[in-house]
């Protein structure tokens, strides 16, 4: 008995099947080539996973929809639905977390819609040579991209002025009591871990330090610079591998610099260095910088409050 399945549904099924297959191929290539190069990395996603794969999914949809009498709006709407199915499958099959899926969704939707538009144009031309060449080039680009090294280092700095002397501020820089205020940053509010407390083993260079995040996540650190009332720099020796995002980024080190403004106030600068294992960098670094900045500000505003309200 032959099943008469709507071509729109068939296109969505085929597109998501191809998408999962291509991501699996990409990850297999990466795991094979990077196993010794990047140890202890929870997960690496590359440019192709979020650009080429959605485009090919869109082209696949357009192939199945080519004989359907769909308007431009219907093409776009169906592409969005296909993207929603893809995100759902990513959560179930690839076990991606909610935060990660929120971050990647604009890319998925945008490039599936782009792929549908490209495919719609290609299949109207009915040029099989052009169609095969286009798809082949994209697939070769996926393989080439998966074989490439994908790391990117960056530093984020933030500044807060505190109405207290450096001596007062310093008391709360290396260790501070728990932050009781609820986070204001929207990603923290929907589940991303955020800082709640910092503790130290001692007040000297080489001492251990722990930055405790919500849900019990702990970053283990060693203070590499301990210049009282001036600078605290600490190296991250271990970080949790949270499935949401921590598998795609390493926090390398952090730093607090205090500057006496000479008028009873102190400028507190917070610096963080991190390494991304995810591409495209131009997109994901926007998110990484924003998240890092909000981690800074949550901690620095707490230090500011403690120093200014010191009895």
VOPAGU-2260 file (C-alpha; in pm, 1 decimal, decimal comma):
REM VOPAGU-2260
SITE   aa  ch    i         X         Y         Z
SITE  UNK   A    0       0,0       0,0       0,0
SITE  UNK   A    1     146,6     334,8    -105,3
SITE  UNK   A    2     133,7     615,7     145,6
SITE  UNK   A    3      22,3     944,4      -5,7
SITE  UNK   A    4     213,2    1192,7     214,3
SITE  UNK   A    5     180,3    1564,7     157,0
SITE  UNK   A    6     494,1    1691,2     -25,0
SITE  UNK   A    7     533,7    1968,8     231,3
SITE  UNK   A    8     556,0    1710,1     510,9
SITE  UNK   A    9     786,5    1490,5     302,2
SITE  UNK   A   10    1015,3    1785,7     247,4
SITE  UNK   A   11    1034,1    1858,7     619,4
SITE  UNK   A   12    1105,0    1494,9     705,1
SITE  UNK   A   13    1373,9    1463,3     437,0
SITE  UNK   A   14    1533,6    1797,2     532,3
SITE  UNK   A   15    1562,9    1707,7     900,3
SITE  UNK   A   16    1690,8    1358,4     822,3
SITE  UNK   A   17    1959,8    1508,0     597,5
SITE  UNK   A   18    2036,6    1772,8     860,3
SITE  UNK   A   19    2093,4    1513,6    1132,5
SITE  UNK   A   20    2305,7    1303,2     897,4
SITE  UNK   A   21    2525,1    1600,3     799,4
SITE  UNK   A   22    2573,3    1709,1    1162,1
SITE  UNK   A   23    2665,1    1349,2    1250,7
SITE  UNK   A   24    2921,6    1341,9     966,7
SITE  UNK   A   25    3063,0    1677,2    1074,5
SITE  UNK   A   26    3094,2    1570,6    1438,3
SITE  UNK   A   27    3251,7    1237,8    1341,1
SITE  UNK   A   28    3514,4    1417,4    1133,3
SITE  UNK   A   29    3583,7    1661,2    1417,0
SITE  UNK   A   30    3604,7    1387,4    1680,7
SITE  UNK   A   31    3840,7    1190,1    1459,0
SITE  UNK   A   32    4076,7    1476,4    1379,8
SITE  UNK   A   33    4059,8    1679,5    1702,2
SITE  UNK   A   34    4060,0    1409,2    1968,5
SITE  UNK   A   35    4422,9    1471,8    2063,6
SITE  UNK   A   36    4435,9    1837,7    1963,0
SITE  UNK   A   37    4160,7    1968,6    2192,9
SITE  UNK   A   38    4124,3    1740,1    2496,3
SITE  UNK   A   39    3840,0    1773,6    2747,9
SITE  UNK   A   40    3619,8    1981,0    2521,5
SITE  UNK   A   41    3253,9    1898,2    2576,5
SITE  UNK   A   42    3138,6    1969,9    2223,6
SITE  UNK   A   43    3260,1    2151,3    1915,9
SITE  UNK   A   44    3026,2    2294,9    1658,8
SITE  UNK   A   45    3159,7    2459,1    1347,5
SITE  UNK   A   46    3050,4    2713,9    1090,6
SITE  UNK   A   47    2896,6    2446,4     870,3
SITE  UNK   A   48    2664,5    2310,0    1139,2
SITE  UNK   A   49    2481,1    2640,1    1163,8
SITE  UNK   A   50    2521,2    2778,3     811,1
SITE  UNK   A   51    2571,5    2505,7     550,6
SITE  UNK   A   52    2347,4    2242,7     710,6
SITE  UNK   A   53    2042,0    2473,5     743,5
SITE  UNK   A   54    2094,8    2595,8     385,4
SITE  UNK   A   55    2103,2    2236,7     257,0
SITE  UNK   A   56    1793,0    2159,4     464,2
SITE  UNK   A   57    1619,4    2453,6     299,8
SITE  UNK   A   58    1726,1    2341,2     -47,2
SITE  UNK   A   59    1595,8    1990,8      31,1
SITE  UNK   A   60    1258,6    2135,1     131,8
SITE  UNK   A   61    1243,0    2339,5    -187,2
SITE  UNK   A   62    1311,6    2025,8    -395,2
SITE  UNK   A   63    1008,9    1847,7    -248,5
SITE  UNK   A   64     794,3    2160,2    -268,0
SITE  UNK   A   65     894,9    2254,9    -623,2
SITE  UNK   A   66     569,4    2132,2    -781,9
SITE  UNK   A   67     344,3    2261,4    -505,3
SITE  UNK   A   68     147,4    2576,1    -563,7
SITE  UNK   A   69     294,5    2757,9    -264,0
SITE  UNK   A   70     320,3    3133,7    -228,1
SITE  UNK   A   71     634,4    3304,5    -103,4
SITE  UNK   A   72     481,0    3348,3     242,6
SITE  UNK   A   73     390,2    2980,2     254,5
SITE  UNK   A   74     747,6    2884,4     162,3
SITE  UNK   A   75     875,7    3102,0     446,2
SITE  UNK   A   76     622,8    2978,8     701,5
SITE  UNK   A   77     686,9    2613,7     617,4
SITE  UNK   A   78    1061,6    2675,9     642,5
SITE  UNK   A   79    1010,0    2813,0     995,3
SITE  UNK   A   80     808,0    2502,9    1089,7
SITE  UNK   A   81    1085,2    2283,9     946,3
SITE  UNK   A   82    1333,8    2475,8    1159,7
SITE  UNK   A   83    1120,9    2419,1    1470,4
SITE  UNK   A   84    1125,0    2044,4    1401,3
SITE  UNK   A   85    1502,2    2063,7    1358,5
SITE  UNK   A   86    1545,3    2240,7    1692,9
SITE  UNK   A   87    1320,6    1982,6    1862,7
SITE  UNK   A   88    1526,0    1698,1    1713,7
SITE  UNK   A   89    1845,8    1869,6    1831,1
SITE  UNK   A   90    1709,8    1869,3    2186,2
SITE  UNK   A   91    1607,9    1502,2    2166,7
SITE  UNK   A   92    1883,1    1343,9    1953,8
SITE  UNK   A   93    2180,3    1575,0    2009,4
SITE  UNK   A   94    2073,2    1654,7    2368,0
SITE  UNK   A   95    2130,8    2025,3    2332,2
SITE  UNK   A   96    2014,8    2240,4    2623,4
SITE  UNK   A   97    1747,5    2508,0    2617,0
SITE  UNK   A   98    1994,0    2799,3    2637,2
SITE  UNK   A   99    2204,4    2661,1    2352,6
SITE  UNK   A  100    1895,3    2616,9    2136,7
SITE  UNK   A  101    1779,8    2972,0    2210,8
SITE  UNK   A  102    2118,5    3100,9    2098,2
SITE  UNK   A  103    2136,1    2896,5    1776,0
SITE  UNK   A  104    1772,7    2939,5    1671,3
SITE  UNK   A  105    1818,1    3271,7    1482,7
SITE  UNK   A  106    2085,9    3107,3    1266,0
SITE  UNK   A  107    1876,1    2795,7    1205,7
SITE  UNK   A  108    1565,0    2987,2    1103,0
SITE  UNK   A  109    1752,7    3244,2     897,1
SITE  UNK   A  110    1956,8    3000,7     690,5
SITE  UNK   A  111    1677,6    2747,0     638,8
SITE  UNK   A  112    1465,9    3029,5     496,4
SITE  UNK   A  113    1766,8    3133,1     287,6
SITE  UNK   A  114    1812,8    2775,0     165,8
SITE  UNK   A  115    1446,9    2748,3      69,7
SITE  UNK   A  116    1475,4    3071,4    -129,4
SITE  UNK   A  117    1789,4    2947,6    -306,1
SITE  UNK   A  118    1631,9    2609,7    -379,8
SITE  UNK   A  119    1315,3    2770,0    -508,1
SITE  UNK   A  120    1523,6    2965,1    -758,9
SITE  UNK   A  121    1740,9    2666,4    -856,8
SITE  UNK   A  122    1452,8    2426,7    -920,2
SITE  UNK   A  123    1262,5    2683,9   -1123,1
SITE  UNK   A  124    1560,3    2688,1   -1361,3
SITE  UNK   A  125    1541,2    2307,4   -1395,5
SITE  UNK   A  126    1917,5    2296,1   -1449,5
SITE  UNK   A  127    2024,3    1963,4   -1295,8
SITE  UNK   A  128    2394,3    2033,1   -1350,5
SITE  UNK   A  129    2370,0    2363,2   -1163,5
SITE  UNK   A  130    2166,2    2205,7    -884,8
SITE  UNK   A  131    2405,4    1914,3    -830,4
SITE  UNK   A  132    2707,7    2145,5    -846,8
SITE  UNK   A  133    2563,8    2383,3    -587,4
SITE  UNK   A  134    2478,3    2104,9    -340,7
SITE  UNK   A  135    2815,4    1933,7    -398,1
SITE  UNK   A  136    3006,8    2254,4    -330,5
SITE  UNK   A  137    2817,3    2308,6      -4,2
SITE  UNK   A  138    2886,5    1949,8     104,7
SITE  UNK   A  139    3257,6    1983,2      24,4
SITE  UNK   A  140    3265,7    2308,2     220,0
SITE  UNK   A  141    3109,6    2125,5     518,1
SITE  UNK   A  142    3380,3    1856,5     508,9
SITE  UNK   A  143    3658,9    2112,8     467,4
SITE  UNK   A  144    3523,0    2326,4     749,1
SITE  UNK   A  145    3496,3    2024,4     979,8
SITE  UNK   A  146    3862,4    1943,1     916,0
SITE  UNK   A  147    3974,3    2294,1    1014,9
SITE  UNK   A  148    4079,4    2411,9    1360,8
SITE  UNK   A  149    3813,4    2625,8    1529,9
SITE  UNK   A  150    3932,9    2821,6    1831,8
SITE  UNK   A  151    3901,6    3189,1    1911,0
SITE  UNK   A  152    4036,0    3379,1    2212,4
SITE  UNK   A  153    3891,4    3704,5    2340,9
SITE  UNK   A  154    3896,9    3932,1    2644,9
SITE  UNK   A  155    3607,0    4130,7    2789,6
SITE  UNK   A  156    3656,3    4426,4    3024,7
SITE  UNK   A  157    3404,1    4615,6    3236,9
SITE  UNK   A  158    3442,8    4913,2    3469,4
SITE  UNK   A  159    3250,7    5019,0    3779,9
SITE  UNK   A  160    3311,6    5328,0    3996,9
SITE  UNK   A  161    3271,6    5263,2    4369,5
SITE  UNK   A  162    3228,9    5529,8    4637,3
SITE  UNK   A  163    3483,7    5371,8    4869,9
SITE  UNK   A  164    3861,2    5352,3    4908,5
SITE  UNK   A  165    4065,2    5072,6    4745,3
SITE  UNK   A  166    4124,4    4928,4    5093,5
SITE  UNK   A  167    3750,7    4896,4    5150,5
SITE  UNK   A  168    3686,7    4750,7    4804,5
SITE  UNK   A  169    3972,1    4499,9    4833,8
SITE  UNK   A  170    3802,8    4325,6    5125,7
SITE  UNK   A  171    3540,2    4188,5    4887,5
SITE  UNK   A  172    3740,5    4127,8    4570,9
SITE  UNK   A  173    3892,8    3784,9    4629,7
SITE  UNK   A  174    3600,3    3652,1    4833,9
SITE  UNK   A  175    3251,1    3780,6    4893,0
SITE  UNK   A  176    2940,7    3668,2    5075,9
SITE  UNK   A  177    2653,2    3510,3    4878,6
SITE  UNK   A  178    2466,7    3730,5    4631,6
SITE  UNK   A  179    2100,5    3711,4    4729,9
SITE  UNK   A  180    1958,3    3936,4    4459,0
SITE  UNK   A  181    1782,6    3763,5    4172,2
SITE  UNK   A  182    1961,1    3804,6    3838,4
SITE  UNK   A  183    1834,9    4069,4    3599,0
SITE  UNK   A  184    2000,1    3933,6    3282,2
SITE  UNK   A  185    1734,7    3747,1    3083,6
SITE  UNK   A  186    1948,5    3441,3    3003,9
SITE  UNK   A  187    2021,3    3396,4    3374,6
SITE  UNK   A  188    1650,5    3417,8    3444,5
SITE  UNK   A  189    1567,8    3138,3    3198,4
SITE  UNK   A  190    1824,5    2894,3    3335,8
SITE  UNK   A  191    2182,4    2988,2    3249,9
SITE  UNK   A  192    2415,7    2947,6    3552,4
SITE  UNK   A  193    2518,0    3272,9    3721,8
SITE  UNK   A  194    2767,6    3361,8    3999,4
SITE  UNK   A  195    2645,7    3357,1    4360,5
SITE  UNK   A  196    2959,0    3345,5    4577,7
SITE  UNK   A  197    3338,8    3336,7    4581,7
SITE  UNK   A  198    3559,5    3173,3    4845,9
SITE  UNK   A  199    3936,9    3149,8    4896,9
SITE  UNK   A  200    4176,6    2914,2    5076,8
SITE  UNK   A  201    4401,2    3203,5    5178,6
SITE  UNK   A  202    4484,5    3565,2    5104,8
SITE  UNK   A  203    4810,9    3525,1    4913,7
SITE  UNK   A  204    4951,5    3446,7    4570,6
SITE  UNK   A  205    4905,1    3079,3    4483,7
SITE  UNK   A  206    4603,8    3029,9    4708,4
SITE  UNK   A  207    4302,3    2846,6    4575,4
SITE  UNK   A  208    3982,5    3028,8    4492,3
SITE  UNK   A  209    3636,3    2900,2    4405,8
SITE  UNK   A  210    3366,0    3084,3    4215,5
SITE  UNK   A  211    3032,9    2921,7    4292,0
SITE  UNK   A  212    2754,2    2947,0    4036,8
SITE  UNK   A  213    2386,5    2868,6    4067,1
SITE  UNK   A  214    2286,6    2501,3    4060,3
SITE  UNK   A  215    2609,3    2421,2    4245,0
SITE  UNK   A  216    2851,2    2476,3    3957,4
SITE  UNK   A  217    3201,9    2557,2    4081,8
SITE  UNK   A  218    3496,5    2710,3    3895,8
SITE  UNK   A  219    3828,3    2614,1    4057,6
SITE  UNK   A  220    4089,2    2890,6    4039,9
SITE  UNK   A  221    4441,5    2974,9    4154,4
SITE  UNK   A  222    4538,4    3334,1    4232,6
SITE  UNK   A  223    4842,8    3408,0    4015,9
SITE  UNK   A  224    4870,0    3777,8    4112,3
SITE  UNK   A  225    4779,9    3902,8    4460,5
SITE  UNK   A  226    4881,6    4267,7    4484,4
SITE  UNK   A  227    4684,3    4396,1    4781,2
SITE  UNK   A  228    4452,4    4688,6    4711,0
SITE  UNK   A  229    4565,6    4694,3    4346,8
SITE  UNK   A  230    4527,7    4372,2    4146,8
SITE  UNK   A  231    4393,2    4021,3    4173,2
SITE  UNK   A  232    4445,5    3783,0    3880,8
SITE  UNK   A  233    4336,8    3420,5    3889,7
SITE  UNK   A  234    4375,5    3130,1    3647,2
SITE  UNK   A  235    4086,9    2887,9    3591,8
SITE  UNK   A  236    4208,5    2535,4    3664,1
SITE  UNK   A  237    3875,2    2355,1    3626,2
SITE  UNK   A  238    3529,6    2450,1    3508,7
SITE  UNK   A  239    3202,6    2256,7    3498,7
SITE  UNK   A  240    3090,1    2103,1    3171,6
SITE  UNK   A  241    2734,2    2218,9    3165,2
SITE  UNK   A  242    2550,5    2088,8    2855,3
SITE  UNK   A  243    2394,4    2429,8    2790,3
SITE  UNK   A  244    2706,5    2617,7    2684,6
SITE  UNK   A  245    3009,8    2531,3    2892,9
SITE  UNK   A  246    3110,8    2255,6    2653,8
SITE  UNK   A  247    3162,4    2516,6    2383,6
SITE  UNK   A  248    3370,1    2771,1    2576,9
SITE  UNK   A  249    3665,4    2769,4    2817,4
SITE  UNK   A  250    3706,1    3051,2    3069,1
SITE  UNK   A  251    4084,1    3092,2    3088,5
SITE  UNK   A  252    4140,8    3352,2    3359,4
SITE  UNK   A  253    3992,8    3651,8    3536,1
SITE  UNK   A  254    4124,0    3972,9    3684,4
SITE  UNK   A  255    4022,3    4263,8    3907,4
SITE  UNK   A  256    4218,4    4589,6    3895,9
SITE  UNK   A  257    4162,9    4865,7    4151,4
SITE  UNK   A  258    4252,9    5229,3    4082,7
SITE  UNK   A  259    4241,9    5499,0    4349,5
SITE  UNK   A  260    4074,4    5803,6    4193,8
SITE  UNK   A  261    4204,2    6033,5    4469,0
SITE  UNK   A  262    3857,7    6161,2    4558,8
SITE  UNK   A  263    3741,8    5885,2    4788,7
SITE  UNK   A  264    3627,3    5662,9    4501,2
SITE  UNK   A  265    3778,2    5357,0    4335,7
SITE  UNK   A  266    3758,2    5241,0    3975,9
SITE  UNK   A  267    3713,3    4865,3    3967,9
SITE  UNK   A  268    3794,4    4695,8    3636,7
SITE  UNK   A  269    3695,4    4336,7    3572,9
SITE  UNK   A  270    3865,0    4141,9    3292,8
SITE  UNK   A  271    3795,1    3790,0    3168,9
SITE  UNK   A  272    3970,8    3585,6    2901,9
SITE  UNK   A  273    3790,7    3301,8    2726,2
SITE  UNK   A  274    3829,7    3063,8    2432,9
SITE  UNK   A  275    3545,9    2968,3    2200,1
SITE  UNK   A  276    3524,2    2630,5    2026,9
SITE  UNK   A  277    3223,4    2722,1    1819,5
SITE  UNK   A  278    3168,4    2900,3    1491,0
SITE  UNK   A  279    3075,7    3130,0    1324,8
SITE  UNK   A  280    3273,1    3345,7    1565,6
SITE  UNK   A  281    3116,8    3672,0    1446,5
SITE  UNK   A  282    2782,8    3545,5    1579,7
SITE  UNK   A  283    2870,3    3347,5    1890,7
SITE  UNK   A  284    3118,7    3599,1    2026,7
SITE  UNK   A  285    2832,0    3849,4    2055,1
SITE  UNK   A  286    2661,8    3607,9    2294,1
SITE  UNK   A  287    2983,2    3511,4    2476,0
SITE  UNK   A  288    3077,3    3876,6    2531,6
SITE  UNK   A  289    2729,4    3961,3    2655,7
SITE  UNK   A  290    2719,5    3667,0    2897,1
SITE  UNK   A  291    3070,6    3743,1    3026,8
SITE  UNK   A  292    2981,2    4110,4    3072,6
SITE  UNK   A  293    2673,1    4021,9    3274,4
SITE  UNK   A  294    2874,7    3782,8    3492,4
SITE  UNK   A  295    3117,6    4070,8    3555,6
SITE  UNK   A  296    2849,1    4322,1    3638,1
SITE  UNK   A  297    2661,0    4091,2    3873,1
SITE  UNK   A  298    2978,1    4033,9    4076,9
SITE  UNK   A  299    3110,4    4389,9    4052,8
SITE  UNK   A  300    2780,3    4549,2    4148,7
SITE  UNK   A  301    2773,6    4318,8    4452,1
SITE  UNK   A  302    3126,4    4424,6    4548,1
SITE  UNK   A  303    3021,0    4786,3    4501,2
SITE  UNK   A  304    2721,0    4741,1    4730,4
SITE  UNK   A  305    2926,0    4568,3    5003,4
SITE  UNK   A  306    3204,7    4830,4    4994,8
SITE  UNK   A  307    2969,5    5130,6    4992,2
SITE  UNK   A  308    2749,5    4991,9    5271,3
SITE  UNK   A  309    3032,2    4877,0    5494,3
SITE  UNK   A  310    2967,1    4956,0    5859,2
